[in-house]
C-alpha cells in the first residue's frame, strides 16, 4: 500500500503459485487498486481496480490471461 495523500492510496498485490506435479506450470495473480476517500466521517471510498490472472496454458487451452476491472463503493465499519 502506498498513501498518495490523505485521501488517496494505491494498493498492489501479487501471488505466485508453483505447480507441484510439473514445475514448468504456474499461476500468477496480480491486482492494482486506486482508492479515493469520498467521506472522511462515514468511511466511504471509491475503488477502481484491475486484476490479472495468468496460468500456464494447458494443451488445447488457448486462454492463459484473464484481465478484470471493477469500480466499487466501499464502506469501512469502525
C-alpha positions as CSV (number, residue, x, y, z in Angstrom):
1,X,0.0,0.0,0.0
2,X,1.2,3.5,-0.9
3,X,-0.5,6.5,0.5
4,X,-0.5,9.2,-2.2
5,X,-2.0,11.8,0.2
6,X,-4.6,11.9,3.0
7,X,-7.5,10.9,0.7
8,X,-5.9,8.6,-1.9
9,X,-3.9,5.4,-1.8
10,X,-2.7,2.7,-4.2
11,X,-2.7,-1.0,-3.3
12,X,-0.8,-3.7,-5.2
13,X,-0.7,-7.4,-4.6
14,X,1.0,-10.3,-6.4
15,X,0.7,-14.0,-5.6
16,X,2.7,-16.7,-7.4
17,X,1.6,-20.4,-7.3
18,X,4.1,-23.0,-8.4
19,X,2.8,-26.3,-9.9
20,X,3.6,-29.3,-7.6
21,X,3.5,-32.1,-10.2
22,X,5.0,-30.2,-13.0
23,X,7.4,-27.4,-12.2
24,X,7.0,-25.6,-15.5
25,X,3.3,-24.9,-14.7
26,X,2.4,-22.0,-12.5
27,X,-0.3,-19.4,-11.8
28,X,0.2,-15.7,-11.1
29,X,-2.4,-13.4,-9.7
30,X,-1.9,-9.6,-9.7
31,X,-4.1,-6.8,-8.6
32,X,-3.8,-3.0,-8.5
33,X,-6.4,-0.7,-6.9
34,X,-6.7,3.1,-6.6
35,X,-8.8,4.1,-3.6
36,X,-10.1,7.6,-3.0
37,X,-11.7,8.6,0.3
38,X,-15.0,10.3,-0.5
39,X,-16.4,10.8,3.0
40,X,-13.9,11.0,5.9
41,X,-16.6,10.7,8.7
42,X,-18.5,7.8,7.3
43,X,-15.6,5.8,5.8
44,X,-16.9,5.7,2.2
45,X,-14.3,5.1,-0.5
46,X,-14.3,4.8,-4.3
47,X,-12.2,1.9,-5.5
48,X,-11.0,1.4,-9.1
49,X,-9.4,-1.9,-9.6
50,X,-7.6,-4.0,-12.2
51,X,-6.8,-7.7,-11.8
52,X,-4.7,-10.1,-14.0
53,X,-4.8,-13.9,-13.7
54,X,-2.2,-15.8,-15.7
55,X,-2.0,-19.6,-15.8
56,X,0.4,-21.6,-17.9
57,X,-1.6,-22.8,-20.8
58,X,-2.7,-26.5,-20.9
59,X,-2.7,-28.4,-24.2
60,X,-5.9,-27.4,-26.1
61,X,-6.4,-24.3,-24.0
62,X,-5.7,-21.0,-25.8
63,X,-6.6,-18.6,-23.0
64,X,-3.9,-18.2,-20.3
65,X,-4.5,-14.5,-19.4
66,X,-7.6,-13.0,-17.8
67,X,-8.0,-9.3,-17.2
68,X,-10.7,-8.0,-15.0
69,X,-11.6,-4.5,-13.9
70,X,-14.0,-3.1,-11.4
71,X,-15.4,0.1,-9.9
72,X,-17.0,0.0,-6.5
73,X,-18.0,2.0,-3.4
74,X,-16.8,0.6,-0.1
75,X,-17.9,1.4,3.4
76,X,-15.5,0.8,6.3
77,X,-17.1,-0.1,9.6
78,X,-15.2,1.4,12.5
